[in-house]
Amino acid sequence: MPKARTQKIKGTEYAYIETSIRVKGRAYPDHKRVYIGKNVDGVFVPNAKFFTLSEEQKAATGLTYTLQDTPARPVGRPPAEVGLRKFRGLTLLLSTISSQISLQKDLTQVFGARSAMILSIAYYLVGNPDAALYRFSHWARMRFHPYDKDIPSPRSSELFASITEDEVQQFLTLRVQRSVGTSGWLAVDSSSISSYSQGLSLVTKGRNKEHDHLEQINLLVIIDEDTNIPVFYRTMRGNINDVSTLTTTLNDLTGLGIQKTSLVLDRGYYSEENVIHLLKKRYEFTIGTKTSLSFVQDAIKEARPLMITPTRYDEHYQVFHAIQPVSFAVPVHGRGPTMMDAYLHLYCNKDKEADDVDTLMKRINILKQQLDTNAITASRTELKKYFVLTLDEHDTIIGYQEDQEKITEAVDRCGFFALLTSEKDIDAHRALSIYRKKDAVEKSFNNLKDRLSLRRTRCSKDENFRGKVFIQFIALILTSRIQHQMAEHELYKRFTFRTLIDEVDVIEYFTYRHRAGHWGEITKKQKKILGAFEVPIPGQKPSGKKTKKKKPSS
């Protein structure tokens, strides 16, 4: 907001602010003057337009005034300060959730007075479909929220920059420690965030999961499987793959005070080195493995004839299953390696088998066409999976034959998937149940990218990016909690996430000067939603029958 300037008109000195306006079809902006008062005997007297400015905008003008200097209002118009009517339903819901999961308590402990601004922006991200921060002012004018004042773009940027890495780690320590003592299972996964900016130190080329040809930053998230609430995150350079992040993540958890826990990991994290490290550190784990691994192929060959029986069928997940121990040589300090067992759970889904065979045959035919026409786009590694290649002295492919043995092995693996666990007492059903809950991480990434506008980041400074991702992580905690409760109370039968938020958002609250405020009407549908989240219904007395006192007998 620019400082105020003055202009003399017919002997009177008027104060004004100048704003730039973009004109369609013109390369340069136009300028507009807004007159906000005048100077009378050296004293600034504001007009009505001055009072439409926010407190920050008023301060930016550099003008001072006193209330007695304000012009008299027109007769018959009540003062604007008499009462307010704003939406408060979403704040009621999110504030209750923040209190239930101790989110507000943890933010206040770490960030003090800034926690109100953090929560207000997080509430806005949850409640606003497009989540563009420049629209916050419009959203805040019509709603009560924790900060209860406007946060224009310069102020939000200052807030982002004020959030330090040490504060983030303090907060994550509190959240991770709250998750310990439930089931202990933490699901780990990562995704990429594309960036238009070249000014961020973590932005680089990598294996872009969005396939949009932009450079990226990788984001790792850990979720408590009992509550589906995110408890930890970490940003990484875009060229770091999943396999190499596990040891660092375990060190991070140790630094936050978590010595041992149970981890659920996607197959992208599988490597023999990682499994040995987990066994050595005595972590419980369930990790996906590729069926192309030699020890998994051998296990499938051995188990396949025996597992397709009624006694090996899981009706809930519609899979046949088997289990085999797998030994790993774990180095022990001061002596040679010790053999430790993990347990390989094999699953076969017949519907998936038919789809996998069809996909495999189509892919092999495409590869044959590429070889026949010499228009090869597939990698040499993939071609060698299914063909014996004939090469000339220049290492150019001049002929091929189908490798029937390898193709047969690939067909035999269709419909199979495998999990490796550290615990002998976990049966096939339980192992699959634990692993399937990992889907909450994928849902969280979808929430971050689609609901919370983190598919692309336009930040140009590291400190702003750090603060923005942190507040979006706070919004992700709230979003995940809402979705968990919706699933628990079967609210998805009547609402989508968006329609539930919209339904609650329009609950109104009225305030009056020198009088107690009151809530607007609340519909049955809104009461049902608030009840599912254990939100006290405004204006409703606590349920419970009162017992009449007996009169003393004469």
Wavefront OBJ file of the C-alpha trace (Angstrom):
o trace
v 0.000 0.000 0.000
v 1.560 3.362 -1.020
v 1.887 6.335 1.329
v -0.737 9.068 1.018
v -0.067 12.142 -1.107
v -1.767 15.548 -1.070
v -3.294 17.765 -3.757
v -4.690 21.302 -3.426
v -8.105 21.777 -5.011
v -9.648 25.284 -4.757
v -7.517 26.113 -1.738
v -8.215 22.908 0.206
v -5.496 20.282 0.639
v -6.895 16.779 -0.013
v -5.118 13.506 0.843
v -5.209 10.617 -1.639
v -3.630 7.247 -2.367
v -2.720 6.139 -5.851
v -3.212 2.578 -7.128
v -2.212 0.916 -10.390
v -4.890 -0.669 -12.626
v -4.077 -3.084 -15.417
v -5.868 -2.108 -18.643
v -6.673 -4.909 -21.070
v -4.780 -4.561 -24.336
v -2.363 -1.973 -22.948
v 1.277 -2.739 -22.119
v 1.439 -0.255 -19.222
v -0.925 0.193 -16.242
v -3.273 3.086 -15.579
v -3.416 4.952 -12.276
v -6.384 5.719 -10.065
v -6.593 8.224 -7.225
v -8.713 7.491 -4.165
v -9.297 10.572 -1.973
v -9.343 9.561 1.709
v -9.689 12.923 3.531
v -8.409 16.455 3.800
v -6.161 18.634 5.964
v -7.944 21.280 8.041
v -5.636 23.660 9.932
v -2.840 21.104 9.725
v -5.025 18.261 11.059
v -5.944 15.279 8.893
v -9.718 14.700 8.720
v -10.516 11.281 7.191
v -13.578 10.647 5.045
v -15.752 7.538 4.730
v -13.410 5.921 2.154
v -10.556 6.039 4.669
v -12.530 3.828 7.045
v -13.052 1.166 4.362
v -9.281 0.498 4.485
v -7.860 -2.256 6.673
v -5.780 -1.355 9.728
v -2.581 -2.246 7.858
v -3.592 -0.069 4.890
v -4.428 2.829 7.196
v -1.016 2.546 8.850
v 0.711 2.416 5.445
v -0.723 5.841 4.475
v 1.408 7.505 7.176
v -1.572 9.607 8.312
v -2.690 10.010 11.927
v -6.159 10.885 13.132
v -8.316 10.847 16.255
v -11.885 9.669 16.554
v -13.187 13.179 17.217
v -11.764 14.202 13.863
v -14.088 11.799 11.997
v -16.878 13.455 10.064
v -20.423 13.177 11.337
v -22.381 10.360 9.795
v -25.481 11.128 7.759
v -28.654 11.334 9.824
v -30.568 8.070 9.932
v -27.589 5.752 9.186
v -26.593 3.599 12.187
v -22.887 3.366 12.979
v -21.170 0.372 11.311
v -19.746 -0.751 14.649
v -23.162 -1.517 16.174
v -23.286 -5.118 14.952
v -21.673 -7.690 12.703
v -23.120 -10.654 10.824
v -20.559 -13.136 9.527
v -20.144 -16.825 8.762
v -18.642 -18.805 11.641
v -19.549 -22.453 11.029
v -16.274 -23.562 9.433
v -14.255 -21.893 12.192
v -16.423 -23.664 14.786
v -15.735 -27.043 13.145
v -12.013 -26.559 12.560
v -11.380 -24.971 15.972
v -13.066 -27.940 17.647
v -10.927 -30.368 15.633
v -7.791 -28.334 16.420
v -8.596 -28.616 20.101
v -9.480 -32.336 19.939
v -6.151 -33.325 18.369
v -4.148 -30.716 20.372
v -3.109 -28.960 17.155
v -3.874 -25.486 18.485
v -2.029 -26.269 21.737
v 1.112 -27.402 19.876
v 1.082 -24.390 17.547
v 0.693 -21.970 20.457
v 3.514 -23.668 22.357
v 5.925 -23.220 19.427
v 4.732 -20.095 17.588
v 3.034 -18.047 20.303
v 0.990 -15.133 18.929
v 1.702 -16.154 15.321
v -0.351 -19.320 15.785
v -3.568 -17.352 15.190
v -2.344 -16.192 11.760
v -1.141 -19.712 10.911
v -4.516 -21.209 11.810
v -6.452 -18.536 9.904
v -4.522 -19.226 6.689
v -4.841 -22.994 7.263
v -8.633 -22.626 7.763
v -8.779 -20.609 4.560
v -6.890 -23.307 2.634
v -9.297 -25.979 3.891
v -12.413 -23.940 3.187
v -11.560 -22.182 -0.062
v -11.760 -24.318 -3.235
v -9.119 -22.485 -5.298
v -6.869 -21.743 -2.278
v -5.279 -18.668 -3.893
v -3.903 -16.545 -1.049
v -4.687 -13.227 -2.721
v -8.377 -14.059 -2.114
v -7.891 -14.293 1.658
v -9.000 -10.679 2.216
v -12.342 -11.313 0.506
v -12.845 -14.560 2.449
v -11.926 -12.980 5.815
v -14.290 -10.013 5.439
v -17.273 -12.371 5.581
v -16.040 -14.799 8.277
v -14.860 -14.983 11.831
v -11.455 -16.673 12.062
v -8.725 -17.044 14.728
v -6.658 -13.988 13.715
v -9.855 -11.939 13.139
v -8.027 -9.411 10.923
v -7.057 -9.226 7.288
v -3.774 -10.844 6.214
v -2.805 -9.181 2.901
v -0.193 -10.779 0.661
v 2.790 -8.842 2.105
v 1.814 -9.926 5.648
v 1.407 -13.577 4.654
v 4.834 -13.495 2.973
v 6.319 -12.025 6.161
v 4.643 -14.815 8.157
v 6.049 -17.514 5.842
v 9.547 -16.033 6.141
v 9.319 -15.830 9.953
v 8.812 -19.603 10.354
v 12.239 -21.075 11.079
v 13.445 -24.633 10.544
v 13.985 -25.029 14.295
v 10.351 -24.086 14.975
v 9.156 -26.577 12.360
v 11.195 -29.342 14.022
v 9.889 -28.398 17.479
v 6.334 -28.674 16.190
v 6.954 -31.992 14.400
v 8.499 -33.395 17.575
v 5.269 -32.688 19.428
v 3.127 -34.239 16.673
v 5.230 -37.398 16.258
v 5.338 -38.011 19.994
v 1.538 -37.711 20.170
v 1.214 -40.523 17.610
v 3.312 -42.932 19.681
v 1.258 -45.096 21.978
v -1.481 -45.899 19.464
v -0.811 -48.808 17.105
v 2.671 -47.418 16.427
v 2.354 -48.015 12.659
v 3.575 -45.042 10.624
v 3.090 -45.025 6.849
v 5.893 -43.425 4.794
v 5.752 -42.226 1.191
v 6.969 -39.376 -0.984
v 5.848 -37.379 -3.998
v 7.185 -34.607 -6.214
v 6.138 -30.936 -6.295
v 6.804 -29.208 -9.591
v 8.213 -25.684 -9.508
v 8.378 -22.772 -11.909
v 11.039 -21.094 -9.778
v 14.794 -21.406 -10.244
v 15.496 -19.545 -6.991
v 14.830 -22.450 -4.619
v 17.874 -24.444 -3.562
v 15.998 -27.776 -3.543
v 14.609 -27.447 -7.083
v 16.303 -29.726 -9.606
v 15.535 -32.258 -12.316
v 14.327 -35.619 -11.119
v 11.954 -38.471 -11.846
v 8.887 -36.256 -12.147
v 5.776 -38.125 -11.023
v 3.561 -35.473 -12.616
v 5.165 -35.963 -16.077
v 4.994 -32.212 -16.732
v 8.671 -31.640 -17.704
v 9.222 -29.162 -14.864
v 11.985 -29.294 -12.300
v 10.852 -30.424 -8.876
v 11.167 -30.698 -5.114
v 10.438 -34.010 -3.383
v 8.206 -34.156 -0.330
v 8.188 -37.057 2.151
v 5.187 -37.441 4.480
v 4.619 -39.796 7.446
v 1.072 -40.592 8.598
v -0.221 -42.219 11.781
v -2.219 -45.181 10.450
v -4.609 -45.255 13.424
v -5.911 -41.745 12.839
v -4.802 -41.088 9.237
v -3.315 -37.807 10.521
v 0.041 -36.633 9.084
v 2.654 -36.311 11.834
v 5.870 -35.540 9.960
v 7.126 -34.204 6.637
v 10.442 -33.403 5.026
v 11.377 -31.596 1.811
v 14.261 -32.938 -0.306
v 16.068 -32.167 -3.527
v 14.149 -33.312 -6.563
v 16.775 -35.803 -7.758
v 16.762 -37.944 -4.576
v 15.031 -41.299 -5.008
v 12.927 -43.085 -2.411
v 15.414 -45.879 -1.673
v 18.126 -43.493 -0.506
v 15.863 -41.528 1.878
v 15.040 -44.259 4.388
v 18.175 -44.051 6.562
v 17.901 -40.258 6.794
v 14.206 -40.511 7.698
v 14.988 -42.977 10.504
v 17.668 -40.587 11.776
v 15.089 -37.773 11.694
v 12.667 -39.835 13.780
v 15.458 -40.655 16.225
v 16.265 -36.942 16.457
v 12.607 -36.271 17.311
v 12.804 -38.769 20.175
v 11.351 -41.852 18.413
v 13.867 -44.658 18.863
v 11.722 -47.545 17.629
v 8.454 -47.621 15.753
v 6.630 -49.664 13.108
v 6.924 -48.488 9.499
v 4.797 -49.186 6.435
v 6.775 -48.561 3.253
v 5.957 -48.572 -0.434
v 7.940 -50.898 -2.680
v 9.894 -47.882 -3.951
v 11.757 -47.997 -0.616
v 12.750 -51.657 -0.995
v 16.409 -52.557 -1.217
v 18.320 -55.331 0.508
v 20.447 -52.693 2.234
v 17.336 -50.965 3.650
v 15.860 -54.250 4.899
v 19.141 -55.159 6.622
v 19.290 -51.686 8.187
v 15.726 -52.031 9.531
v 16.442 -55.503 10.923
v 19.659 -54.308 12.544
v 17.910 -51.349 14.228
v 15.060 -53.661 15.373
v 12.348 -51.662 13.625
v 9.080 -53.426 12.870
v 8.262 -52.960 9.191
v 5.963 -53.980 6.356
v 7.340 -53.119 2.929
v 6.153 -53.809 -0.603
v 8.511 -55.786 -2.849
v 8.687 -56.238 -6.600
v 7.759 -59.676 -7.934
v 10.693 -59.435 -10.372
v 13.201 -59.883 -7.515
v 14.899 -63.276 -7.754
v 14.004 -64.455 -4.228
v 10.352 -63.437 -4.795
v 10.273 -65.278 -8.131
v 11.649 -68.412 -6.445
v 9.053 -68.140 -3.685
v 6.209 -67.776 -6.217
v 7.391 -70.876 -8.120
v 7.445 -72.880 -4.912
v 4.183 -71.600 -3.409
v 1.975 -71.262 -6.500
v 0.844 -74.937 -6.754
v 0.017 -75.075 -3.044
v -1.653 -71.726 -2.343
v -4.605 -71.869 -4.782
v -6.835 -73.721 -2.321
v -9.949 -72.757 -0.283
v -7.970 -72.773 2.971
v -5.539 -70.169 1.565
v -8.276 -67.799 0.366
v -8.980 -64.459 2.078
v -12.600 -63.623 1.316
v -12.328 -60.032 2.536
v -9.488 -59.075 0.182
v -10.351 -61.749 -2.435
v -6.801 -63.098 -2.623
v -5.013 -66.401 -2.174
v -2.038 -66.152 0.150
v 1.109 -67.888 1.368
v 4.040 -67.035 3.643
v 7.729 -67.942 3.455
v 10.639 -66.930 5.716
v 13.557 -65.121 4.079
v 16.969 -64.865 5.765
v 19.249 -61.822 5.597
v 22.873 -61.545 6.737
v 22.874 -58.662 9.226
v 26.336 -57.331 10.223
v 26.955 -57.115 13.965
v 29.593 -54.787 15.378
v 32.586 -56.707 16.681
v 31.738 -60.011 15.030
v 30.595 -61.506 11.738
v 27.107 -61.251 10.232
v 24.114 -62.816 11.987
v 21.301 -64.395 9.978
v 17.949 -62.750 10.747
v 14.574 -63.712 9.318
v 11.917 -61.596 7.651
v 8.661 -63.020 6.333
v 7.516 -62.830 2.716
v 3.751 -62.729 2.240
v 2.610 -63.702 -1.259
v -0.826 -62.806 -2.618
v -2.598 -63.811 -5.818
v -5.721 -62.076 -7.117
v -7.357 -63.863 -10.058
v -9.054 -60.751 -11.443
v -5.727 -58.920 -11.315
v -4.066 -61.925 -12.956
v -6.289 -61.678 -16.057
v -5.694 -57.922 -16.334
v -1.926 -58.317 -15.835
v -1.672 -61.029 -18.534
v -3.582 -58.853 -20.996
v -1.356 -55.842 -20.223
v 1.810 -57.958 -20.514
v 0.878 -59.440 -23.901
v -0.005 -56.021 -25.303
v 3.336 -54.632 -24.128
v 5.299 -57.545 -25.636
v 3.525 -57.023 -28.984
v 4.403 -53.312 -28.917
v 8.061 -54.184 -28.260
v 8.016 -56.670 -31.186
v 6.643 -53.969 -33.493
v 9.431 -51.616 -32.418
v 12.052 -54.295 -33.154
v 10.471 -55.195 -36.526
v 10.303 -51.573 -37.698
v 13.613 -50.567 -36.061
v 11.730 -47.681 -34.376
v 12.846 -48.567 -30.871
v 11.805 -46.265 -28.035
v 11.924 -48.857 -25.217
v 15.039 -49.246 -23.097
v 17.522 -52.037 -23.790
v 16.871 -53.345 -20.256
v 13.154 -53.815 -20.925
v 13.807 -55.528 -24.276
v 16.122 -58.040 -22.612
v 13.328 -59.039 -20.228
v 11.438 -60.783 -23.036
v 13.827 -61.182 -26.021
v 17.249 -62.579 -26.867
v 18.858 -59.786 -28.872
v 21.404 -60.202 -31.678
v 23.893 -57.316 -31.858
v 26.509 -56.317 -34.435
v 30.010 -55.024 -33.710
v 28.588 -51.509 -33.148
v 26.185 -52.803 -30.488
v 23.228 -52.248 -32.823
v 20.268 -54.633 -32.706
v 20.110 -56.641 -35.936
v 17.836 -59.488 -34.820
v 15.855 -60.961 -31.929
v 14.102 -64.048 -30.639
v 11.395 -64.352 -28.007
v 12.779 -65.665 -24.716
v 9.995 -68.160 -23.981
v 11.331 -69.036 -20.538
v 11.373 -65.426 -19.360
v 7.949 -64.708 -20.873
v 6.492 -67.773 -19.138
v 7.995 -66.653 -15.826
v 6.481 -63.172 -16.319
v 3.054 -64.711 -17.045
v 3.325 -66.879 -13.926
v 3.923 -63.751 -11.829
v 0.771 -62.036 -13.146
v -1.800 -61.449 -10.433
v 0.833 -61.748 -7.694
v 2.071 -59.097 -5.318
v 4.308 -59.455 -2.267
v 4.937 -57.875 1.126
v 7.938 -58.358 3.390
v 7.420 -58.048 7.153
v 9.710 -58.262 10.149
v 7.133 -59.879 12.436
v 6.515 -63.625 12.505
v 3.207 -63.268 14.355
v 1.572 -61.057 11.706
v -0.620 -63.249 9.485
v -1.337 -62.604 5.795
v -4.632 -60.796 6.436
v -3.141 -58.494 9.058
v -0.069 -57.720 6.924
v -2.254 -56.748 3.959
v -4.557 -54.702 6.196
v -1.578 -52.732 7.541
v -0.206 -52.144 4.050
v -3.552 -51.104 2.546
v -3.903 -48.346 5.142
v -0.889 -46.769 3.446
v -3.411 -45.470 0.900
v -3.963 -42.616 3.356
v -0.580 -41.220 2.319
v -1.613 -41.169 -1.344
v -4.822 -39.419 -0.335
v -2.775 -36.867 1.597
v -0.667 -36.073 -1.458
v -3.854 -35.631 -3.484
v -5.150 -33.279 -0.788
v -1.937 -31.245 -0.820
v -1.835 -30.970 -4.588
v -5.510 -30.609 -5.476
v -7.330 -29.305 -2.401
v -4.468 -27.238 -0.946
v -2.900 -25.929 -4.182
v 0.592 -27.457 -3.848
v 0.785 -29.142 -7.260
v 2.956 -26.234 -8.418
v 4.927 -23.895 -6.181
v 5.605 -20.326 -7.296
v 7.723 -19.287 -4.289
v 11.061 -17.754 -5.228
v 12.703 -17.706 -1.775
v 13.660 -20.690 0.368
v 12.342 -19.148 3.598
v 8.948 -18.335 2.041
v 8.698 -21.834 0.586
v 9.481 -23.396 3.971
v 6.743 -21.382 5.693
v 4.179 -21.963 2.958
v 4.697 -25.744 2.962
v 4.450 -25.766 6.767
v 1.072 -23.998 6.805
v -0.175 -26.269 4.027
v 0.911 -29.193 6.215
v -1.257 -27.762 9.032
v -4.167 -27.575 6.598
v -3.425 -31.172 5.551
v -3.724 -32.311 9.186
v -7.185 -30.727 9.410
v -8.288 -32.075 6.024
v -7.136 -35.594 6.876
v -8.962 -35.505 10.208
v -12.195 -34.436 8.496
v -11.909 -37.234 5.931
v -11.171 -39.802 8.648
v -14.258 -38.784 10.626
v -16.397 -38.752 7.463
v -15.383 -42.359 6.788
v -15.911 -43.382 10.452
v -19.463 -41.952 10.521
v -20.358 -42.949 6.924
v -20.883 -39.307 5.919
v -19.602 -40.036 2.414
v -23.004 -41.596 1.703
v -24.549 -38.111 1.817
v -21.675 -35.680 1.293
v -18.472 -35.183 -0.583
v -15.658 -33.406 1.256
v -16.483 -30.206 -0.628
v -20.252 -30.292 0.001
v -19.720 -31.003 3.711
v -17.397 -28.003 4.059
v -19.835 -25.785 2.144
v -22.765 -26.956 4.277
v -21.027 -26.052 7.545
v -19.373 -22.880 6.252
v -22.639 -20.881 5.973
v -23.625 -21.103 9.655
v -23.859 -17.473 10.765
v -23.015 -15.616 13.964
v -24.241 -12.164 15.014
v -22.410 -9.753 17.316
v -23.603 -6.481 18.861
v -21.811 -3.752 20.747
v -22.237 -4.109 24.497
v -24.404 -7.219 24.043
v -23.817 -10.959 23.853
v -23.688 -12.410 20.350
v -25.841 -15.255 19.086
v -25.823 -17.937 16.395
v -28.064 -18.045 13.374
v -30.383 -20.931 12.548
v -28.732 -24.366 12.265
v -30.406 -26.987 10.076
v -30.813 -30.693 10.872
v -28.231 -31.514 8.209
v -25.706 -29.141 9.779
v -26.420 -30.564 13.251
v -25.789 -34.093 11.942
v -22.384 -33.024 10.580
v -21.381 -31.168 13.744
v -22.530 -34.110 15.876
v -20.303 -36.515 13.924
v -17.303 -34.347 14.842
v -18.421 -34.000 18.475
v -18.869 -30.260 18.035
v -21.175 -28.769 20.714
v -24.285 -27.545 18.880
v -24.583 -23.772 19.479
v -27.694 -22.872 21.446
v -28.528 -26.496 22.263
v -28.665 -27.524 25.895
v -26.701 -30.623 26.928
v -28.801 -33.760 26.662
v -29.779 -35.620 29.778
v -32.969 -36.136 31.711
v -33.442 -34.197 34.872
v -34.809 -36.068 37.846
v -37.492 -34.357 39.868
v -36.832 -33.937 43.532
v -39.274 -35.760 45.720
v -41.241 -33.699 48.168
v -40.560 -34.626 51.749
v -43.348 -36.640 53.227
v -45.431 -34.871 55.816
l 1 2 3 4 5 6 7 8 9 10 11 12 13 14 15 16 17 18 19 20 21 22 23 24 25 26 27 28 29 30 31 32 33 34 35 36 37 38 39 40 41 42 43 44 45 46 47 48 49 50 51 52 53 54 55 56 57 58 59 60 61 62 63 64 65 66 67 68 69 70 71 72 73 74 75 76 77 78 79 80 81 82 83 84 85 86 87 88 89 90 91 92 93 94 95 96 97 98 99 100 101 102 103 104 105 106 107 108 109 110 111 112 113 114 115 116 117 118 119 120 121 122 123 124 125 126 127 128 129 130 131 132 133 134 135 136 137 138 139 140 141 142 143 144 145 146 147 148 149 150 151 152 153 154 155 156 157 158 159 160 161 162 163 164 165 166 167 168 169 170 171 172 173 174 175 176 177 178 179 180 181 182 183 184 185 186 187 188 189 190 191 192 193 194 195 196 197 198 199 200 201 202 203 204 205 206 207 208 209 210 211 212 213 214 215 216 217 218 219 220 221 222 223 224 225 226 227 228 229 230 231 232 233 234 235 236 237 238 239 240 241 242 243 244 245 246 247 248 249 250 251 252 253 254 255 256 257 258 259 260 261 262 263 264 265 266 267 268 269 270 271 272 273 274 275 276 277 278 279 280 281 282 283 284 285 286 287 288 289 290 291 292 293 294 295 296 297 298 299 300 301 302 303 304 305 306 307 308 309 310 311 312 313 314 315 316 317 318 319 320 321 322 323 324 325 326 327 328 329 330 331 332 333 334 335 336 337 338 339 340 341 342 343 344 345 346 347 348 349 350 351 352 353 354 355 356 357 358 359 360 361 362 363 364 365 366 367 368 369 370 371 372 373 374 375 376 377 378 379 380 381 382 383 384 385 386 387 388 389 390 391 392 393 394 395 396 397 398 399 400 401 402 403 404 405 406 407 408 409 410 411 412 413 414 415 416 417 418 419 420 421 422 423 424 425 426 427 428 429 430 431 432 433 434 435 436 437 438 439 440 441 442 443 444 445 446 447 448 449 450 451 452 453 454 455 456 457 458 459 460 461 462 463 464 465 466 467 468 469 470 471 472 473 474 475 476 477 478 479 480 481 482 483 484 485 486 487 488 489 490 491 492 493 494 495 496 497 498 499 500 501 502 503 504 505 506 507 508 509 510 511 512 513 514 515 516 517 518 519 520 521 522 523 524 525 526 527 528 529 530 531 532 533 534 535 536 537 538 539 540 541 542 543 544 545 546 547 548 549 550 551 552 553 554
